[in-house]
Amino acid sequence: MAKREQLTLSLHKAIGEVAAADWDACAGAGNPFVSHAFLACVEESGSANARTGWLPQHAVLRDGGGQVVACAPMYAKSHSYGEYVFDHGWAHALERAGGRYYPKLQVAVPFSPVPGPRLLVRPGSGLPPGVLAGALEQACGELGTSGVHATFCTQAEWSALGEAGWLQRLGMQFHWHNAGYADFDGFLAALSSRKRKVIRRERRDANAAGLEFVTLRGPEITRADWAAFYDFYTSTVDRKWGSAYLTEAFFPLLGKMLGDAVVLMLARSGRRWVAGALNLAGSEALYGRNWGCRGDWPFLHFELCYYRAIDFAIEHKLARVEAGAQGEHKIQRGYVPSETYSAHWIAHPGLRRAVADFLVEEQAEKREQMAALAEYAPFRDAG
């Protein structure tokens, strides 16, 4: 236990140790990835645990009356996989100098490069966004870890942690923004003529391939549907020489525990599912997560992951679609460069100085890259 200004910090080795009502009162309902239910899915499915190198150390702050006033999803990590903010070079540098980088503390949602709140503060508590900063630093010292890393946090949290002395890192994703379009044609009307024609051709070819497209939500998704999707997921992982972070048990558990927030878009050839794209819907955004396919159809990936996600966002009046990490090809399809944020507290003074210098250069390069990429946006006012 550690105390900070009459607040008491406790660390929990399972999200189940924290009452869902207390956690969600701090997390809010806007972003499903920080919900108690989602974190329970990754733990109860065996995806995030000590064996996989994600040991839960969820941070909870209570006031003098015992009420939970702030919390953070946090894990002790024995590696840097499944994070999507890459620090392998930092680890190698410290180890070459005779130090130990692992374990480290990661304030994050496992296997999910999804921007959102990480320092979860109960509304009405009067606490600032950075209230957890000092408590997490103290936990780092007590646990003997090399640092604390808050990845894909909000810009407000990034600023607050920067003011608290944490190092700030800038990242980039590609997001589609809803300008109040009435339908997909309304979105196309905002594009240059040439780009509009390209997207229409891609959609026409994808929909002329004899496939049937179906969108299912939460309780509508059967065990057989999830089994097919898990096959797509693992096939994509195998092709990319990666690791299947999520277990087969994760997906049906997700559909059960998050209900209509789970949006599974599937393509069928005859009576057989051949491709699928998994999304989660929040109050403001549709978050694209995993995709997979068995077969080869023209522009199927674009149709299922990007265009149908836009259709869904327009229909449900969502402000944006966040289609995950990487993929400069998304720009031509209306997904523009968008900043992402992470903040890092590093205990070792030498490594801290070296990383600080690196981040100054990296941030300037990232902003230049984003400005250059934005020139390729397909919108008419983009030149």
C-alpha positions in Angstrom: 0.0 0.0 0.0 1.1 3.6 -0.7 -0.6 6.8 0.4 -0.7 10.0 -1.6 -2.5 13.1 -0.2 -5.1 11.0 1.8 -5.6 8.7 -1.1 -4.6 5.0 -0.8 -3.2 3.0 -3.7 -3.7 -0.7 -4.0 -2.5 -3.0 -6.8 -4.6 -6.0 -7.9 -3.5 -9.2 -9.7 -6.8 -9.7 -11.4 -9.5 -7.3 -12.6 -12.0 -9.5 -10.8 -10.5 -8.2 -7.5 -12.1 -4.8 -8.3 -15.8 -4.4 -8.4 -17.1 -3.8 -11.9 -19.3 -1.0 -10.7 -16.4 0.8 -9.1 -14.1 0.3 -12.1 -16.7 1.4 -14.7 -17.7 4.4 -12.6 -14.2 5.7 -13.3 -13.8 4.3 -16.8 -17.1 5.6 -18.2 -19.0 4.1 -21.0 -17.4 5.8 -24.0 -14.5 3.5 -24.8 -15.2 -0.3 -24.4 -11.5 -1.3 -24.2 -11.1 0.1 -20.7 -14.3 -1.4 -19.4 -14.2 -3.9 -16.7 -15.8 -6.4 -19.1 -13.1 -6.2 -21.8 -10.3 -6.5 -19.3 -12.0 -9.5 -17.8 -12.2 -11.1 -21.2 -8.5 -10.8 -21.8 -7.7 -12.2 -18.4 -10.4 -15.0 -18.1 -9.6 -16.2 -21.6 -6.0 -16.8 -20.7 -4.8 -14.2 -23.1 -3.2 -11.8 -20.5 -1.7 -13.5 -17.5 1.7 -14.2 -15.9 2.3 -17.1 -18.4 1.9 -14.8 -21.4 4.0 -12.0 -19.8 1.1 -9.8 -18.9 0.8 -10.0 -15.1 -2.1 -7.8 -13.9 -1.2 -5.1 -11.4 -4.3 -2.9 -11.8 -3.9 0.3 -9.9 -6.8 1.6 -7.7 -6.9 4.8 -5.7 -9.4 5.1 -2.8 -10.3 8.1 -0.8 -10.5 8.2 3.0 -14.0 6.7 2.9 -12.9 3.7 0.9 -14.5 4.9 -2.4 -12.7 4.1 -5.6 -11.9 7.5 -7.1 -9.3 6.6 -9.8 -7.9 3.5 -11.4 -5.6 2.3 -14.3 -5.3 -0.9 -16.2 -1.7 -1.9 -15.5 0.5 -4.9 -16.1 3.9 -6.1 -15.1 5.6 -7.0 -18.4 8.4 -9.4 -19.0 8.7 -8.4 -22.7 7.5 -5.7 -25.1 5.2 -7.7 -27.3 1.5 -6.9 -27.9 1.9 -3.2 -27.1 2.4 -1.5 -30.5 4.5 1.3 -29.1 8.0 0.0 -29.6 10.7 0.2 -27.0 12.9 -2.7 -27.8 15.8 -0.4 -28.5 15.5 1.1 -25.0 15.6 -2.3 -23.5 18.7 -3.3 -25.4 20.4 0.0 -24.5 19.8 -0.5 -20.7 20.8 -4.2 -20.9 24.1 -3.4 -22.7 24.8 -0.9 -19.9 24.4 -3.7 -17.4 20.9 -2.8 -16.3 17.6 -4.7 -16.3 14.7 -3.3 -18.4 12.2 -6.1 -17.6 10.0 -6.3 -15.7 8.4 -3.0 -16.5 4.9 -1.6 -15.8 2.6 -1.0 -18.7 -0.6 1.1 -18.3 -2.4 -0.2 -21.4 -5.1 -2.4 -22.8 -3.4 -5.7 -23.8 -3.0 -6.4 -27.5 -5.1 -3.3 -28.4 -3.5 -0.3 -30.1 -6.6 1.7 -29.4 -6.3 5.3 -28.1 -8.4 6.1 -25.1 -8.3 7.0 -21.4 -5.7 5.2 -19.3 -5.8 7.2 -16.0 -9.5 6.6 -15.1 -10.9 9.2 -12.7 -14.4 9.1 -11.2 -16.4 12.1 -12.5 -17.2 14.6 -9.7 -14.1 13.5 -7.6 -12.4 16.8 -8.4 -9.1 14.9 -9.1 -6.9 16.1 -12.0 -6.1 13.7 -14.9 -2.5 13.2 -13.6 -3.5 12.2 -10.1 -2.2 8.7 -10.6 1.3 9.8 -11.8 3.0 9.9 -8.5 1.3 6.8 -7.2 2.4 4.8 -10.2 6.0 6.1 -9.8 5.9 4.9 -6.2 4.5 1.6 -7.2 7.3 1.2 -9.7 9.9 1.8 -7.0 8.2 -0.6 -4.6 8.0 -3.4 -7.2 11.5 -2.8 -8.5 10.5 -2.3 -12.1 12.5 -0.2 -14.6 9.7 2.2 -15.4 6.0 2.9 -16.1 4.7 3.3 -19.6 1.2 4.7 -20.4 0.5 3.9 -24.0 -2.3 5.2 -26.3 -3.5 7.6 -23.6 -5.6 10.7 -24.3 -4.0 14.0 -25.2 -5.1 15.4 -21.9 -3.4 12.6 -20.0 -0.3 13.0 -22.1 -0.1 16.6 -21.2 -0.7 16.0 -17.5 1.9 13.3 -17.4 4.3 15.5 -19.2 3.8 18.2 -16.6 4.5 15.5 -14.0 7.9 14.9 -15.6 7.1 11.9 -17.7 8.6 11.6 -21.2 6.2 12.2 -24.0 6.1 10.2 -27.2 4.1 10.8 -30.3 2.6 8.1 -32.6 0.4 8.0 -35.7 -2.6 6.1 -36.8 -5.1 6.6 -39.6 -8.7 7.6 -38.6 -11.8 8.3 -40.7 -13.8 11.3 -39.5 -17.5 11.7 -40.0 -18.4 15.2 -41.2 -22.1 14.6 -40.7 -22.5 12.5 -43.9 -26.0 11.3 -44.7 -24.7 8.2 -46.4 -21.6 6.8 -48.1 -22.3 8.8 -51.3 -22.2 11.9 -49.1 -18.7 10.9 -48.0 -17.7 10.2 -51.6 -19.0 13.7 -52.7 -16.3 15.2 -50.4 -13.5 13.5 -52.4 -11.7 14.5 -55.5 -13.3 13.0 -58.7 -10.4 10.6 -59.3 -10.3 9.2 -55.8 -14.1 8.9 -55.8 -14.0 6.8 -58.9 -11.3 4.5 -57.4 -13.3 3.8 -54.3 -16.5 3.2 -56.3 -14.6 0.7 -58.5 -13.2 -1.1 -55.5 -16.6 -1.4 -53.9 -18.2 -2.5 -57.1 -15.6 -5.2 -57.7 -15.8 -6.4 -54.1 -19.6 -6.7 -54.2 -19.6 -8.4 -57.6 -17.5 -11.3 -56.4 -20.5 -13.4 -55.4 -20.0 -12.9 -51.7 -22.7 -12.2 -49.1 -21.9 -9.6 -46.5 -23.4 -9.9 -43.0 -23.0 -7.7 -39.9 -23.7 -9.4 -36.6 -23.7 -7.9 -33.1 -23.0 -9.4 -29.7 -25.7 -12.0 -28.9 -26.3 -12.7 -32.6 -22.9 -14.2 -33.0 -22.9 -18.0 -32.6 -20.1 -20.3 -31.4 -19.8 -21.4 -35.0 -19.3 -17.8 -36.2 -16.6 -17.3 -33.6 -14.9 -20.5 -34.5 -14.8 -19.4 -38.2 -13.5 -16.0 -37.2 -10.7 -17.5 -35.0 -9.6 -19.5 -38.0 -9.4 -16.2 -40.0 -7.5 -14.5 -37.1 -4.9 -17.3 -36.8 -4.4 -17.5 -40.6 -3.6 -13.8 -40.7 -1.2 -14.1 -37.8 0.6 -17.1 -39.5 1.0 -15.2 -42.7 2.6 -12.2 -40.9 4.9 -14.4 -38.9 3.5 -13.1 -35.7 2.0 -14.6 -32.5 -1.6 -15.3 -31.8 -1.9 -13.2 -28.7 -5.6 -13.8 -28.2 -6.8 -17.3 -27.3 -9.8 -19.0 -29.0 -11.8 -18.6 -25.8 -11.4 -14.8 -25.9 -13.8 -14.2 -28.8 -17.0 -15.9 -27.7 -16.4 -14.4 -24.2 -16.1 -11.0 -25.8 -19.5 -11.4 -27.5 -21.1 -12.6 -24.3 -19.7 -9.9 -22.0 -19.7 -6.8 -24.2 -23.0 -7.5 -26.0 -23.9 -5.0 -28.8 -20.6 -3.2 -28.5 -19.2 -6.2 -30.5 -19.6 -5.7 -34.2 -18.5 -8.7 -36.4 -18.6 -8.1 -40.2 -18.5 -11.4 -42.1 -18.3 -12.4 -45.8 -19.9 -15.7 -46.9 -19.4 -17.7 -50.1 -22.3 -20.1 -50.4 -22.8 -21.5 -47.0 -19.2 -20.9 -45.8 -17.8 -17.9 -44.0 -14.6 -16.8 -45.8 -13.6 -13.6 -44.1 -14.3 -11.5 -41.1 -13.5 -8.2 -39.5 -14.0 -7.6 -35.7 -14.9 -4.2 -34.4 -16.0 -2.7 -31.1 -18.4 0.2 -31.0 -18.0 3.0 -28.4 -20.1 6.1 -27.9 -18.1 8.1 -30.4 -16.1 5.7 -32.6 -16.1 2.3 -34.2 -12.8 0.6 -33.4 -11.5 -1.9 -36.0 -9.4 -4.6 -34.4 -8.8 -8.0 -36.1 -9.3 -9.2 -39.6 -8.7 -12.5 -41.5 -9.6 -14.3 -44.7 -9.5 -17.7 -46.3 -9.2 -17.1 -50.0 -8.6 -14.3 -52.4 -11.2 -11.9 -53.6 -10.7 -8.4 -55.2 -10.7 -5.6 -52.6 -12.3 -7.7 -50.0 -10.1 -6.3 -47.2 -10.9 -2.7 -48.1 -14.6 -3.5 -48.3 -14.9 -5.4 -45.1 -12.5 -3.4 -42.9 -12.8 0.1 -44.2 -15.8 0.8 -46.4 -18.4 -1.2 -44.4 -16.9 0.4 -41.2 -17.7 3.8 -42.7 -21.2 2.7 -43.6 -21.7 1.6 -40.0 -20.3 4.8 -38.5 -22.6 6.9 -40.8 -25.7 4.8 -40.0 -25.0 5.0 -36.2 -23.9 8.6 -36.2 -20.4 7.8 -34.9 -17.8 10.6 -35.1 -15.0 8.4 -36.5 -13.6 5.1 -37.4 -10.3 4.1 -35.9 -8.9 1.3 -38.1 -5.9 0.2 -36.0 -2.2 0.5 -36.4 -0.1 1.1 -39.5 -1.3 1.2 -43.1 -0.5 4.2 -45.2 -2.8 2.8 -47.9 -5.7 3.9 -45.7 -5.1 7.5 -46.6 -6.5 7.1 -50.1 -9.7 5.6 -48.6 -10.4 8.6 -46.4 -8.5 7.6 -43.2 -6.2 10.5 -42.4 -3.1 10.7 -40.2 -4.0 11.2 -36.6 -1.7 11.7 -33.5 -1.5 9.1 -30.8 0.1 9.6 -27.4 2.2 7.7 -24.8 4.1 8.8 -21.7 7.0 7.1 -20.0 8.6 7.3 -16.6 12.0 5.7 -16.6 13.8 5.1 -13.3 17.4 4.8 -14.7 18.8 8.4 -15.0 21.1 7.6 -17.9 18.5 5.8 -19.9 16.0 8.5 -19.1 18.3 11.2 -20.6 19.0 9.1 -23.7 15.4 8.4 -24.3 14.4 12.0 -23.8 16.9 13.1 -26.5 15.7 10.4 -28.8 12.0 11.5 -28.3 12.7 15.1 -29.2 14.1 14.1 -32.6 11.5 11.4 -33.1 8.6 13.8 -32.4 9.8 16.3 -34.9 10.2 13.6 -37.5 6.8 12.2 -36.8 5.1 15.6 -37.2 6.9 16.1 -40.5 5.8 12.7 -41.7 2.2 13.3 -40.7 2.2 16.7 -42.5 3.7 15.0 -45.7 1.2 12.2 -45.6 -1.8 14.5 -45.1 -1.0 16.0 -48.5 -2.2 12.6 -50.0 -5.6 12.8 -48.4 -8.3 12.3 -51.1 -10.6 15.2 -50.1 -11.2 18.0 -52.5 -9.9 20.7 -50.2 -6.7 18.7 -49.7 -5.3 19.9 -53.0 
